[in-house]
Amino acid sequence: MRSRLATILCTAAAIMASSAIAQAQTVLKWAHVYETSEPFHTDSVWAAEEINKRTDGRYKIEVYPASQLGKEADINQGLKLGTVDIIISGSSFAARDYKPIGVTYFPYIFRGPDHLIAYTKSDVFKRLAKGYEDKTGNHIAAVSYYGTRHTTSNKPIAKCADMQGLKIRVPDVPAYLAMPRACGANTTPIAFAEVYLALQNGTVEAQENPLTTIEAKKFYEVQKNIILTGHIVDHLNTVVSKTRWASLSDEDKKIFGEVMQEAAERTSKTIAGKENSLIATFKEKGLNVTEVDKADFEKTVMEKVKFEDFGYEKADWEAIRAIQ
């Protein structure tokens, strides 16, 4: 009888403990627009699991990929509305709230991924990130290399003037529009999820994205030419909402920050490594992969695009260019 009573009491205690843990657990939503096969997703899932472990199960993070919680503009708005807690998004969207941080999208500002990563550890980045946080309350916890943006097209392109009149899909972001417009292209803003169909049905003749995105979204199936314009060395921010970041203890902020930094480093390493092999992969698929006269592109952009048109500070551009 005593043994049975002890068993009942132990079971009840276990149920109560389990219930207490469940009640103490906070569920967070982490959203992005990338495919489940991409490192932006797989490393987000890794980070979610790692945060759960390091906080002894106090936080359960559910990751929503592929625009499940909305397009990129929607999930940025979600930070304000409280419908998402964490997002992965570009500084182009952060610049909608704090323009100066968008200077990193000015064409040909970065020499390559190593220069970008050096920038994320610089005083310039810290100042711009703080400006964004002061304006929005949202916290940029980490930065990952997204890839170097190149162009795909129905026709070959060798120099800037070859883009004259070209119907090209470009995100509706001023700095993204700068290079194509400077070269005379007709830019069309189309939602990321709709680009493949727009290329397939001829709504647009070209688009621009990193090689890894061109592969993940299978744009190579509906475009014959990959032109290595390398006009923007792109990155993504891991951003925690104002209310969520404010709710974290200093200890938890440290855990979140460390894990998100580690995830960003994993992503950056994967992307850089994959880019190195993709050119050969695309050539094997029969695509025409070509270099361009980058000096010609850069010269045209610098002649036709003005910093004041974007609300950027030329001093920030010069400071970033000087980073070694």
Disulfide bonds with the S-S distance in Angstrom:
Cys160-Cys183 1.96
